[in-house]
């Protein structure tokens, strides 16, 4: 069995009790040692901070991350600019499901996604 943690609308660009994106990633990792990765379904940050926030979360979490964008992930930028920059930096891990399509997690299990809004 493959177990994933699912987070939605985390808005990691705002101050939080975990100490930002890195701290939240650490907290998730340290409080659930049975999952093999995390799915984030949108509203992670804002357009201008999405890459930096995802980098911090990924470093703190230390396991594979699969995500889709939400409407807030485009705030402060444009659809075109965010999609272009995300396609450039979200290669491998974190996995942007809009770009990567279907990803096999096990011989009989896959994950896919488009957007989270």
C-alpha positions in Angstrom: 0.0 0.0 0.0 1.2 3.5 -0.9 0.3 6.3 1.5 0.4 10.0 0.6 -0.3 13.0 2.7 -2.8 15.4 1.1 -2.7 19.2 1.8 -4.9 21.8 0.3 -5.0 25.6 0.5 -1.8 25.7 2.6 -1.0 29.4 1.7 2.6 28.9 2.8 3.5 32.5 1.7 1.9 33.7 4.9 3.5 33.5 8.3 2.4 30.3 10.1 2.9 28.5 13.4 5.4 26.0 11.8 8.0 28.6 10.8 7.3 29.0 7.1 7.5 26.5 4.2 10.6 24.7 5.4 9.2 24.3 9.0 5.9 23.1 7.7 7.7 20.5 5.6 9.7 19.4 8.5 6.6 19.2 10.7 4.7 17.0 8.1 7.7 14.7 7.7 8.3 14.3 11.5 4.6 13.7 12.3 3.9 11.1 9.7 6.7 8.6 9.0 4.5 6.2 7.0 3.8 8.3 4.0 5.9 8.2 0.9 5.1 11.6 -0.4 2.7 14.6 -0.3 0.0 15.9 -2.7 -0.7 19.6 -2.6 -3.9 20.7 -4.3 -3.5 24.3 -5.0 -3.3 27.7 -3.2 0.3 27.0 -2.1 1.6 30.6 -2.4 1.3 33.5 -4.8 2.7 33.8 -8.3 5.8 35.7 -7.3 6.7 33.4 -4.4 5.5 30.0 -5.6 9.0 28.7 -6.6 10.7 29.9 -3.4 7.9 28.6 -1.2 7.9 25.2 -2.9 11.7 25.0 -2.6 11.6 25.6 1.1 8.8 23.1 1.7 10.5 20.5 -0.4 13.8 20.9 1.5 12.0 20.6 4.8 9.8 17.7 3.8 12.5 15.6 2.1 10.0 13.3 0.3 8.4 13.5 -3.2 5.9 16.2 -3.7 3.1 16.1 -6.3 1.2 19.4 -6.8 -1.4 21.2 -8.9 -1.8 25.0 -9.0 -4.7 26.9 -7.5 -6.1 30.3 -8.3 -4.0 32.0 -5.5 -0.8 30.6 -7.1 -1.3 33.1 -9.9 -2.0 36.2 -7.7 0.5 39.0 -8.3 1.6 37.7 -11.7 -0.1 36.3 -14.8 -1.3 32.9 -15.9 1.3 32.9 -18.7 4.2 33.9 -16.5 3.4 31.5 -13.7 2.8 28.5 -16.0 6.1 29.3 -17.9 8.2 29.6 -14.8 6.7 26.6 -13.0 7.3 24.5 -16.1 11.0 25.5 -15.9 11.6 24.8 -12.2 9.2 22.0 -11.4 11.0 19.2 -13.1 11.3 15.9 -11.2 10.6 16.8 -7.6 8.4 18.7 -6.9 6.2 17.1 -9.6 3.8 19.6 -11.2 1.1 17.2 -12.3 -0.2 19.6 -15.0 3.1 19.2 -16.8 4.1 15.6 -15.9 0.8 13.9 -16.6 0.3 10.4 -15.2 3.0 9.3 -12.7 3.3 5.7 -11.7 3.6 5.3 -7.9 3.4 1.5 -7.8 2.6 -1.2 -10.4 -1.1 -0.8 -9.9 -1.3 2.8 -8.8 -0.7 6.2 -10.5 -1.4 9.9 -9.8 -2.4 12.6 -12.2 -3.9 16.1 -11.9 -4.7 19.2 -13.8 -5.4 22.2 -11.6 -6.9 22.7 -8.1 -9.6 25.3 -8.6 
